[in-house]
Amino acid sequence: MIYPSIDKLLNIVSSKYELVHIAAKRSRQISKTGFLQMPVKKYKSAKNIGRALEEVAEGLIKVK
């Protein structure tokens, strides 16, 4: 995985484990509902897990 970089993601999320949990949960939501928060053309990744990580990097998913 090249984009988004792990360094950028870890500035948003405090740990790798939390990042994996958030991305997996969002990926399942995308698979189930088909809802994307950005237009399809803006995503660099074709897979749902990559799209979930891109949403985290863009700040579309808020981490409490």
PDB file with one MODEL, atoms N, CA, C and O in Angstrom:
MODEL        1
ATOM      1  N   MET A   1       0.840  -1.172   0.000  1.00  0.00           N
ATOM      2  CA  MET A   1       0.000   0.000   0.000  1.00  0.00           C
ATOM      3  C   MET A   1       0.888   1.239   0.000  1.00  0.00           C
ATOM      4  O   MET A   1       1.711   1.410   0.900  1.00  0.00           O
ATOM      5  N   ILE A   2       0.734   2.083  -0.974  1.00  0.00           N
ATOM      6  CA  ILE A   2       1.545   3.281  -1.085  1.00  0.00           C
ATOM      7  C   ILE A   2       0.781   4.508  -0.610  1.00  0.00           C
ATOM      8  O   ILE A   2       1.351   5.380   0.045  1.00  0.00           O
ATOM      9  N   TYR A   3      -0.503   4.580  -0.936  1.00  0.00           N
ATOM     10  CA  TYR A   3      -1.284   5.740  -0.558  1.00  0.00           C
ATOM     11  C   TYR A   3      -2.505   5.293   0.211  1.00  0.00           C
ATOM     12  O   TYR A   3      -3.139   4.323  -0.203  1.00  0.00           O
ATOM     13  N   PRO A   4      -2.861   5.906   1.252  1.00  0.00           N
ATOM     14  CA  PRO A   4      -2.156   6.945   2.002  1.00  0.00           C
ATOM     15  C   PRO A   4      -1.021   6.339   2.824  1.00  0.00           C
ATOM     16  O   PRO A   4      -1.061   5.162   3.184  1.00  0.00           O
ATOM     17  N   SER A   5      -0.032   7.140   3.109  1.00  0.00           N
ATOM     18  CA  SER A   5       1.135   6.614   3.823  1.00  0.00           C
ATOM     19  C   SER A   5       0.771   6.339   5.285  1.00  0.00           C
ATOM     20  O   SER A   5      -0.072   7.017   5.872  1.00  0.00           O
ATOM     21  N   ILE A   6       1.418   5.346   5.842  1.00  0.00           N
ATOM     22  CA  ILE A   6       1.158   4.961   7.227  1.00  0.00           C
ATOM     23  C   ILE A   6       1.525   6.090   8.178  1.00  0.00           C
ATOM     24  O   ILE A   6       0.892   6.245   9.222  1.00  0.00           O
ATOM     25  N   ASP A   7       2.531   6.877   7.836  1.00  0.00           N
ATOM     26  CA  ASP A   7       2.931   7.991   8.691  1.00  0.00           C
ATOM     27  C   ASP A   7       1.831   9.040   8.789  1.00  0.00           C
ATOM     28  O   ASP A   7       1.559   9.560   9.871  1.00  0.00           O
ATOM     29  N   LYS A   8       1.203   9.348   7.670  1.00  0.00           N
ATOM     30  CA  LYS A   8       0.116  10.320   7.668  1.00  0.00           C
ATOM     31  C   LYS A   8      -1.072   9.798   8.473  1.00  0.00           C
ATOM     32  O   LYS A   8      -1.708  10.553   9.209  1.00  0.00           O
ATOM     33  N   LEU A   9      -1.368   8.521   8.334  1.00  0.00           N
ATOM     34  CA  LEU A   9      -2.491   7.927   9.051  1.00  0.00           C
ATOM     35  C   LEU A   9      -2.242   7.869  10.547  1.00  0.00           C
ATOM     36  O   LEU A   9      -3.172   8.053  11.332  1.00  0.00           O
ATOM     37  N   LEU A  10      -1.001   7.617  10.958  1.00  0.00           N
ATOM     38  CA  LEU A  10      -0.700   7.539  12.385  1.00  0.00           C
ATOM     39  C   LEU A  10      -0.681   8.913  13.045  1.00  0.00           C
ATOM     40  O   LEU A  10      -0.697   9.001  14.273  1.00  0.00           O
ATOM     41  N   ASN A  11      -0.646   9.987  12.256  1.00  0.00           N
ATOM     42  CA  ASN A  11      -0.814  11.327  12.824  1.00  0.00           C
ATOM     43  C   ASN A  11      -2.278  11.580  13.177  1.00  0.00           C
ATOM     44  O   ASN A  11      -2.578  12.414  14.031  1.00  0.00           O
ATOM     45  N   ILE A  12      -3.176  10.868  12.529  1.00  0.00           N
ATOM     46  CA  ILE A  12      -4.607  11.027  12.756  1.00  0.00           C
ATOM     47  C   ILE A  12      -5.098  10.054  13.819  1.00  0.00           C
ATOM     48  O   ILE A  12      -5.884  10.420  14.693  1.00  0.00           O
ATOM     49  N   VAL A  13      -4.628   8.810  13.737  1.00  0.00           N
ATOM     50  CA  VAL A  13      -5.035   7.742  14.654  1.00  0.00           C
ATOM     51  C   VAL A  13      -3.856   7.421  15.558  1.00  0.00           C
ATOM     52  O   VAL A  13      -2.708   7.414  15.114  1.00  0.00           O
ATOM     53  N   SER A  14      -4.140   7.157  16.820  1.00  0.00           N
ATOM     54  CA  SER A  14      -3.062   7.009  17.796  1.00  0.00           C
ATOM     55  C   SER A  14      -2.268   5.703  17.684  1.00  0.00           C
ATOM     56  O   SER A  14      -1.094   5.676  18.052  1.00  0.00           O
ATOM     57  N   SER A  15      -2.877   4.623  17.188  1.00  0.00           N
ATOM     58  CA  SER A  15      -2.129   3.366  17.108  1.00  0.00           C
ATOM     59  C   SER A  15      -2.502   2.597  15.842  1.00  0.00           C
ATOM     60  O   SER A  15      -3.555   2.820  15.244  1.00  0.00           O
ATOM     61  N   LYS A  16      -1.619   1.696  15.454  1.00  0.00           N
ATOM     62  CA  LYS A  16      -1.853   0.866  14.274  1.00  0.00           C
ATOM     63  C   LYS A  16      -3.061  -0.045  14.483  1.00  0.00           C
ATOM     64  O   LYS A  16      -3.825  -0.291  13.550  1.00  0.00           O
ATOM     65  N   TYR A  17      -3.230  -0.541  15.700  1.00  0.00           N
ATOM     66  CA  TYR A  17      -4.333  -1.455  15.990  1.00  0.00           C
ATOM     67  C   TYR A  17      -5.676  -0.743  15.857  1.00  0.00           C
ATOM     68  O   TYR A  17      -6.633  -1.303  15.322  1.00  0.00           O
ATOM     69  N   GLU A  18      -5.739   0.481  16.342  1.00  0.00           N
ATOM     70  CA  GLU A  18      -6.967   1.266  16.211  1.00  0.00           C
ATOM     71  C   GLU A  18      -7.246   1.573  14.740  1.00  0.00           C
ATOM     72  O   GLU A  18      -8.398   1.547  14.305  1.00  0.00           O
ATOM     73  N   LEU A  19      -6.213   1.859  13.992  1.00  0.00           N
ATOM     74  CA  LEU A  19      -6.354   2.129  12.562  1.00  0.00           C
ATOM     75  C   LEU A  19      -6.917   0.914  11.827  1.00  0.00           C
ATOM     76  O   LEU A  19      -7.809   1.050  10.990  1.00  0.00           O
ATOM     77  N   VAL A  20      -6.403  -0.256  12.135  1.00  0.00           N
ATOM     78  CA  VAL A  20      -6.879  -1.492  11.509  1.00  0.00           C
ATOM     79  C   VAL A  20      -8.351  -1.727  11.851  1.00  0.00           C
ATOM     80  O   VAL A  20      -9.142  -2.106  10.987  1.00  0.00           O
ATOM     81  N   HIS A  21      -8.708  -1.503  13.099  1.00  0.00           N
ATOM     82  CA  HIS A  21     -10.090  -1.693  13.532  1.00  0.00           C
ATOM     83  C   HIS A  21     -11.035  -0.736  12.794  1.00  0.00           C
ATOM     84  O   HIS A  21     -12.089  -1.152  12.314  1.00  0.00           O
ATOM     85  N   ILE A  22     -10.663   0.519  12.707  1.00  0.00           N
ATOM     86  CA  ILE A  22     -11.492   1.531  12.040  1.00  0.00           C
ATOM     87  C   ILE A  22     -11.624   1.215  10.550  1.00  0.00           C
ATOM     88  O   ILE A  22     -12.723   1.257   9.998  1.00  0.00           O
ATOM     89  N   ALA A  23     -10.505   0.900   9.905  1.00  0.00           N
ATOM     90  CA  ALA A  23     -10.529   0.628   8.464  1.00  0.00           C
ATOM     91  C   ALA A  23     -11.340  -0.629   8.149  1.00  0.00           C
ATOM     92  O   ALA A  23     -12.081  -0.655   7.167  1.00  0.00           O
ATOM     93  N   ALA A  24     -11.206  -1.658   8.963  1.00  0.00           N
ATOM     94  CA  ALA A  24     -11.955  -2.891   8.729  1.00  0.00           C
ATOM     95  C   ALA A  24     -13.454  -2.662   8.896  1.00  0.00           C
ATOM     96  O   ALA A  24     -14.260  -3.156   8.107  1.00  0.00           O
ATOM     97  N   LYS A  25     -13.816  -1.909   9.926  1.00  0.00           N
ATOM     98  CA  LYS A  25     -15.233  -1.631  10.162  1.00  0.00           C
ATOM     99  C   LYS A  25     -15.826  -0.814   9.007  1.00  0.00           C
ATOM    100  O   LYS A  25     -16.919  -1.116   8.529  1.00  0.00           O
ATOM    101  N   ARG A  26     -15.105   0.213   8.566  1.00  0.00           N
ATOM    102  CA  ARG A  26     -15.592   1.047   7.460  1.00  0.00           C
ATOM    103  C   ARG A  26     -15.636   0.251   6.159  1.00  0.00           C
ATOM    104  O   ARG A  26     -16.547   0.438   5.353  1.00  0.00           O
ATOM    105  N   SER A  27     -14.675  -0.620   5.949  1.00  0.00           N
ATOM    106  CA  SER A  27     -14.646  -1.446   4.749  1.00  0.00           C
ATOM    107  C   SER A  27     -15.873  -2.359   4.687  1.00  0.00           C
ATOM    108  O   SER A  27     -16.467  -2.536   3.624  1.00  0.00           O
ATOM    109  N   ARG A  28     -16.244  -2.930   5.819  1.00  0.00           N
ATOM    110  CA  ARG A  28     -17.449  -3.762   5.869  1.00  0.00           C
ATOM    111  C   ARG A  28     -18.697  -2.929   5.592  1.00  0.00           C
ATOM    112  O   ARG A  28     -19.623  -3.400   4.932  1.00  0.00           O
ATOM    113  N   GLN A  29     -18.726  -1.692   6.094  1.00  0.00           N
ATOM    114  CA  GLN A  29     -19.867  -0.809   5.824  1.00  0.00           C
ATOM    115  C   GLN A  29     -19.976  -0.508   4.336  1.00  0.00           C
ATOM    116  O   GLN A  29     -21.071  -0.516   3.774  1.00  0.00           O
ATOM    117  N   ILE A  30     -18.845  -0.245   3.703  1.00  0.00           N
ATOM    118  CA  ILE A  30     -18.851   0.034   2.260  1.00  0.00           C
ATOM    119  C   ILE A  30     -19.354  -1.185   1.498  1.00  0.00           C
ATOM    120  O   ILE A  30     -20.158  -1.053   0.576  1.00  0.00           O
ATOM    121  N   SER A  31     -18.885  -2.369   1.879  1.00  0.00           N
ATOM    122  CA  SER A  31     -19.313  -3.602   1.205  1.00  0.00           C
ATOM    123  C   SER A  31     -20.807  -3.835   1.362  1.00  0.00           C
ATOM    124  O   SER A  31     -21.486  -4.247   0.421  1.00  0.00           O
ATOM    125  N   LYS A  32     -21.306  -3.570   2.545  1.00  0.00           N
ATOM    126  CA  LYS A  32     -22.708  -3.845   2.843  1.00  0.00           C
ATOM    127  C   LYS A  32     -23.651  -2.829   2.202  1.00  0.00           C
ATOM    128  O   LYS A  32     -24.670  -3.211   1.625  1.00  0.00           O
ATOM    129  N   THR A  33     -23.319  -1.534   2.298  1.00  0.00           N
ATOM    130  CA  THR A  33     -24.235  -0.491   1.843  1.00  0.00           C
ATOM    131  C   THR A  33     -23.892   0.074   0.472  1.00  0.00           C
ATOM    132  O   THR A  33     -24.776   0.544  -0.245  1.00  0.00           O
ATOM    133  N   GLY A  34     -22.614   0.031   0.101  1.00  0.00           N
ATOM    134  CA  GLY A  34     -22.190   0.624  -1.163  1.00  0.00           C
ATOM    135  C   GLY A  34     -22.029   2.129  -1.092  1.00  0.00           C
ATOM    136  O   GLY A  34     -21.750   2.767  -2.107  1.00  0.00           O
ATOM    137  N   PHE A  35     -22.202   2.718   0.103  1.00  0.00           N
ATOM    138  CA  PHE A  35     -22.091   4.169   0.274  1.00  0.00           C
ATOM    139  C   PHE A  35     -20.635   4.588   0.394  1.00  0.00           C
ATOM    140  O   PHE A  35     -19.894   4.060   1.224  1.00  0.00           O
ATOM    141  N   LEU A  36     -20.228   5.538  -0.439  1.00  0.00           N
ATOM    142  CA  LEU A  36     -18.895   6.124  -0.385  1.00  0.00           C
ATOM    143  C   LEU A  36     -19.019   7.605  -0.045  1.00  0.00           C
ATOM    144  O   LEU A  36     -19.960   8.267  -0.484  1.00  0.00           O
ATOM    145  N   GLN A  37     -18.091   8.119   0.721  1.00  0.00           N
ATOM    146  CA  GLN A  37     -18.161   9.504   1.155  1.00  0.00           C
ATOM    147  C   GLN A  37     -17.577  10.477   0.141  1.00  0.00           C
ATOM    148  O   GLN A  37     -17.776  11.686   0.259  1.00  0.00           O
ATOM    149  N   MET A  38     -16.868   9.973  -0.842  1.00  0.00           N
ATOM    150  CA  MET A  38     -16.308  10.813  -1.905  1.00  0.00           C
ATOM    151  C   MET A  38     -16.762  10.236  -3.243  1.00  0.00           C
ATOM    152  O   MET A  38     -17.177   9.079  -3.306  1.00  0.00           O
ATOM    153  N   PRO A  39     -16.688  11.022  -4.309  1.00  0.00           N
ATOM    154  CA  PRO A  39     -16.978  10.463  -5.632  1.00  0.00           C
ATOM    155  C   PRO A  39     -15.981   9.349  -5.971  1.00  0.00           C
ATOM    156  O   PRO A  39     -14.825   9.404  -5.553  1.00  0.00           O
ATOM    157  N   VAL A  40     -16.419   8.363  -6.709  1.00  0.00           N
ATOM    158  CA  VAL A  40     -15.590   7.193  -7.033  1.00  0.00           C
ATOM    159  C   VAL A  40     -14.284   7.603  -7.721  1.00  0.00           C
ATOM    160  O   VAL A  40     -13.246   6.984  -7.484  1.00  0.00           O
ATOM    161  N   LYS A  41     -14.322   8.624  -8.557  1.00  0.00           N
ATOM    162  CA  LYS A  41     -13.125   9.055  -9.299  1.00  0.00           C
ATOM    163  C   LYS A  41     -12.037   9.630  -8.395  1.00  0.00           C
ATOM    164  O   LYS A  41     -10.872   9.659  -8.793  1.00  0.00           O
ATOM    165  N   LYS A  42     -12.381  10.084  -7.197  1.00  0.00           N
ATOM    166  CA  LYS A  42     -11.396  10.659  -6.280  1.00  0.00           C
ATOM    167  C   LYS A  42     -10.570   9.603  -5.551  1.00  0.00           C
ATOM    168  O   LYS A  42      -9.486   9.902  -5.050  1.00  0.00           O
ATOM    169  N   TYR A  43     -11.071   8.382  -5.490  1.00  0.00           N
ATOM    170  CA  TYR A  43     -10.349   7.313  -4.806  1.00  0.00           C
ATOM    171  C   TYR A  43      -9.224   6.789  -5.688  1.00  0.00           C
ATOM    172  O   TYR A  43      -9.402   6.602  -6.892  1.00  0.00           O
ATOM    173  N   LYS A  44      -8.082   6.557  -5.089  1.00  0.00           N
ATOM    174  CA  LYS A  44      -6.962   5.956  -5.815  1.00  0.00           C
ATOM    175  C   LYS A  44      -7.038   4.435  -5.763  1.00  0.00           C
ATOM    176  O   LYS A  44      -6.540   3.749  -6.655  1.00  0.00           O
ATOM    177  N   SER A  45      -7.661   3.918  -4.715  1.00  0.00           N
ATOM    178  CA  SER A  45      -7.761   2.478  -4.528  1.00  0.00           C
ATOM    179  C   SER A  45      -9.087   1.956  -5.071  1.00  0.00           C
ATOM    180  O   SER A  45     -10.116   2.627  -4.992  1.00  0.00           O
ATOM    181  N   ALA A  46      -9.041   0.764  -5.614  1.00  0.00           N
ATOM    182  CA  ALA A  46     -10.257   0.135  -6.116  1.00  0.00           C
ATOM    183  C   ALA A  46     -10.897  -0.763  -5.054  1.00  0.00           C
ATOM    184  O   ALA A  46     -12.067  -1.128  -5.168  1.00  0.00           O
ATOM    185  N   LYS A  47     -10.131  -1.115  -4.033  1.00  0.00           N
ATOM    186  CA  LYS A  47     -10.635  -2.021  -2.993  1.00  0.00           C
ATOM    187  C   LYS A  47     -11.197  -1.215  -1.822  1.00  0.00           C
ATOM    188  O   LYS A  47     -10.768  -0.092  -1.555  1.00  0.00           O
ATOM    189  N   ASN A  48     -12.155  -1.810  -1.140  1.00  0.00           N
ATOM    190  CA  ASN A  48     -12.839  -1.126  -0.051  1.00  0.00           C
ATOM    191  C   ASN A  48     -11.927  -0.792   1.120  1.00  0.00           C
ATOM    192  O   ASN A  48     -12.093   0.256   1.745  1.00  0.00           O
ATOM    193  N   ILE A  49     -10.979  -1.647   1.429  1.00  0.00           N
ATOM    194  CA  ILE A  49     -10.083  -1.371   2.549  1.00  0.00           C
ATOM    195  C   ILE A  49      -9.211  -0.157   2.247  1.00  0.00           C
ATOM    196  O   ILE A  49      -8.969   0.667   3.129  1.00  0.00           O
ATOM    197  N   GLY A  50      -8.741  -0.043   1.015  1.00  0.00           N
ATOM    198  CA  GLY A  50      -7.967   1.129   0.614  1.00  0.00           C
ATOM    199  C   GLY A  50      -8.808   2.390   0.620  1.00  0.00           C
ATOM    200  O   GLY A  50      -8.330   3.459   1.000  1.00  0.00           O
ATOM    201  N   ARG A  51     -10.055   2.269   0.203  1.00  0.00           N
ATOM    202  CA  ARG A  51     -10.961   3.413   0.212  1.00  0.00           C
ATOM    203  C   ARG A  51     -11.237   3.863   1.640  1.00  0.00           C
ATOM    204  O   ARG A  51     -11.322   5.062   1.906  1.00  0.00           O
ATOM    205  N   ALA A  52     -11.376   2.917   2.557  1.00  0.00           N
ATOM    206  CA  ALA A  52     -11.595   3.263   3.960  1.00  0.00           C
ATOM    207  C   ALA A  52     -10.388   4.015   4.519  1.00  0.00           C
ATOM    208  O   ALA A  52     -10.554   4.989   5.254  1.00  0.00           O
ATOM    209  N   LEU A  53      -9.190   3.579   4.182  1.00  0.00           N
ATOM    210  CA  LEU A  53      -7.982   4.268   4.645  1.00  0.00           C
ATOM    211  C   LEU A  53      -7.866   5.661   4.032  1.00  0.00           C
ATOM    212  O   LEU A  53      -7.403   6.591   4.693  1.00  0.00           O
ATOM    213  N   GLU A  54      -8.278   5.810   2.786  1.00  0.00           N
ATOM    214  CA  GLU A  54      -8.274   7.126   2.155  1.00  0.00           C
ATOM    215  C   GLU A  54      -9.259   8.064   2.848  1.00  0.00           C
ATOM    216  O   GLU A  54      -8.976   9.251   3.008  1.00  0.00           O
ATOM    217  N   GLU A  55     -10.400   7.543   3.255  1.00  0.00           N
ATOM    218  CA  GLU A  55     -11.374   8.359   3.974  1.00  0.00           C
ATOM    219  C   GLU A  55     -10.823   8.806   5.321  1.00  0.00           C
ATOM    220  O   GLU A  55     -11.072   9.936   5.743  1.00  0.00           O
ATOM    221  N   VAL A  56     -10.085   7.947   5.997  1.00  0.00           N
ATOM    222  CA  VAL A  56      -9.445   8.332   7.259  1.00  0.00           C
ATOM    223  C   VAL A  56      -8.425   9.432   6.999  1.00  0.00           C
ATOM    224  O   VAL A  56      -8.365  10.412   7.742  1.00  0.00           O
ATOM    225  N   ALA A  57      -7.628   9.276   5.958  1.00  0.00           N
ATOM    226  CA  ALA A  57      -6.599  10.268   5.631  1.00  0.00           C
ATOM    227  C   ALA A  57      -7.191  11.621   5.269  1.00  0.00           C
ATOM    228  O   ALA A  57      -6.599  12.659   5.566  1.00  0.00           O
ATOM    229  N   GLU A  58      -8.347  11.616   4.634  1.00  0.00           N
ATOM    230  CA  GLU A  58      -9.012  12.869   4.229  1.00  0.00           C
ATOM    231  C   GLU A  58      -9.767  13.523   5.389  1.00  0.00           C
ATOM    232  O   GLU A  58     -10.252  14.648   5.260  1.00  0.00           O
ATOM    233  N   GLY A  59      -9.864  12.835   6.498  1.00  0.00           N
ATOM    234  CA  GLY A  59     -10.580  13.392   7.644  1.00  0.00           C
ATOM    235  C   GLY A  59     -12.071  13.196   7.582  1.00  0.00           C
ATOM    236  O   GLY A  59     -12.806  13.851   8.321  1.00  0.00           O
ATOM    237  N   LEU A  60     -12.545  12.312   6.723  1.00  0.00           N
ATOM    238  CA  LEU A  60     -13.971  12.056   6.607  1.00  0.00           C
ATOM    239  C   LEU A  60     -14.490  11.139   7.701  1.00  0.00           C
ATOM    240  O   LEU A  60     -15.691  11.097   7.972  1.00  0.00           O
ATOM    241  N   ILE A  61     -13.583  10.407   8.326  1.00  0.00           N
ATOM    242  CA  ILE A  61     -13.937   9.556   9.447  1.00  0.00           C
ATOM    243  C   ILE A  61     -13.284  10.147  10.691  1.00  0.00           C
ATOM    244  O   ILE A  61     -12.061  10.269  10.765  1.00  0.00           O
ATOM    245  N   LYS A  62     -14.093  10.504  11.642  1.00  0.00           N
ATOM    246  CA  LYS A  62     -13.587  11.116  12.880  1.00  0.00           C
ATOM    247  C   LYS A  62     -13.300  10.026  13.892  1.00  0.00           C
ATOM    248  O   LYS A  62     -14.102   9.113  14.085  1.00  0.00           O
ATOM    249  N   VAL A  63     -12.145  10.131  14.538  1.00  0.00           N
ATOM    250  CA  VAL A  63     -11.719   9.167  15.529  1.00  0.00           C
ATOM    251  C   VAL A  63     -11.868   9.804  16.899  1.00  0.00           C
ATOM    252  O   VAL A  63     -11.324  10.879  17.155  1.00  0.00           O
ATOM    253  N   LYS A  64     -12.605   9.140  17.781  1.00  0.00           N
ATOM    254  CA  LYS A  64     -12.819   9.678  19.139  1.00  0.00           C
ATOM    255  C   LYS A  64     -11.753   9.192  20.077  1.00  0.00           C
ATOM    256  O   LYS A  64     -11.766   9.538  21.258  1.00  0.00           O
TER     257      LYS A  64
ENDMDL
END
